[in-house]
Amino acid sequence: MKSNQNKNALLILILGALTALSPFSIDMYLPAFQKMATAFGTGVSEVSLSLSSYFVGLAVGQLFYGPLLDRFGRKKPLYVGLVLYILATIGCLMSTSIEGLIAFRFLQAIGGCAANVASVAMVRDLFTAKESAKVFSLLMLILGVSPLVAPTAGGYLASVFGWQAVFISLGIIGALMLVVSFTYLPESHKPDASQSLRPGPIIKDYLEILKNPQFYTYTFAGALAFSGLFVYVAGSPIIFMEIFQVSERTYGWIFAGLAVGFVGASQLNLVLLKKFSNEQILLGSLMILVITGLSFFIGAFNNWYGIGGTIGTLFLFLSCVGLANPNGAALALAPFAKDAGKASALMGSLQMGTGALASVAVGVLKAQQIFPIAAVFASSALLALGILIFGNRRMTEKVEVSSDETSAAIAH
């Protein structure tokens, strides 16, 4: 009995590490933006486009790995993805231009995406529905370590050894995950030759899901709210290291502290669900998000905020995003008991795609002040609330959410 518990604990730890690979790859190199901008002879806002390309890679990868994992089993696509991740990380390390870095970060995301999609699929394979809810909660806690540890570690590596040290570390992490996955992970799904990989049927299935009013309302409302997180991640090096002139190490600590708001709100959501419905929490969090976004926009325009006020406002904003995301995801996936995997992949892709577009604005606007970043915050929040209100009027019926679906959505 004890041996079985230890085996499950090791399995959950490995799956949690796989889930955290991409978030770690995002957060760890943020403190190095200034050093990378100097090395490539460009600005921090241009370096942020390499972050946007990573988000685009995640959006694209999620749509493809679902069918591949069903057709070839869980482990082979995971191995291919991790090898691609390692090779692309080496490419990032060897890059001599910002254009090369942007391209290799896209490929790194395509590879790293396999770890997240495979780990979620393996949880559903290896655990019952009741056990899965608990496992997803544990994965969320492991995932929450990434924004607390990664930027702090990245800040120390960049300040002491240079920006290349960050990618060396990521390459080592990817190689360790490949060895551990090969050695300890069981194959949880037999290859199914009946699964078609033809683009036509796959696209048709995705379009059918997208036509569902409940899906597109909550997916796009949630995605626009969630895009605030992407804008924050892309803009935070500019805000704190360029505008407020903090060091790489200090930036890492600030980023970790603000991450507590997002991760903590996701856990607070489990408590709120005992008294309120998913719809009530989503609506309330979006309303506060709009108020916070507009306040930040007006304050930035009038130069009201110092570093303390900026940190406080961003903490509240990210907390609202942490509440909106799991509830929007749960409501979007509720109608799809049969095609939950495809619906989840499509929702994740749309979230990442929307976030990527929003984060691109930071680089395209060449933001060197808080005001343009605050404008994107406010705009995304207003659009999210508008879509929720408009979409609710078009829904003739609504599928309610079970507790298991909410837990799974949080992990997603």
HELIX and SHEET records of a PDB file:
HELIX    1   1 LYS A    2  ASP A   27  1                                  26    
HELIX    2   2 LEU A   30  ALA A   32  5                                   3    
HELIX    3   3 PHE A   33  PHE A   40  1                                   8    
HELIX    4   4 VAL A   44  PHE A   72  1                                  29    
HELIX    5   5 LYS A   75  MET A   94  1                                  20    
HELIX    6   6 ILE A   98  LEU A  126  1                                  29    
HELIX    7   7 ALA A  129  PHE A  161  1                                  33    
HELIX    8   8 GLN A  164  TYR A  184  1                                  21    
HELIX    9   9 PRO A  199  LEU A  210  1                                  12    
HELIX   10  10 PRO A  213  SER A  236  1                                  24    
HELIX   11  11 PRO A  237  ILE A  243  3                                   7    
HELIX   12  12 GLU A  248  LEU A  272  1                                  25    
HELIX   13  13 ASN A  278  PHE A  301  1                                  24    
HELIX   14  14 ILE A  307  LEU A  333  1                                  27    
HELIX   15  15 ALA A  340  VAL A  364  1                                  25    
HELIX   16  16 ILE A  370  ARG A  394  1                                  25    
HELIX   17  17 SER A  403  ALA A  411  1                                   9    
END                                                                             
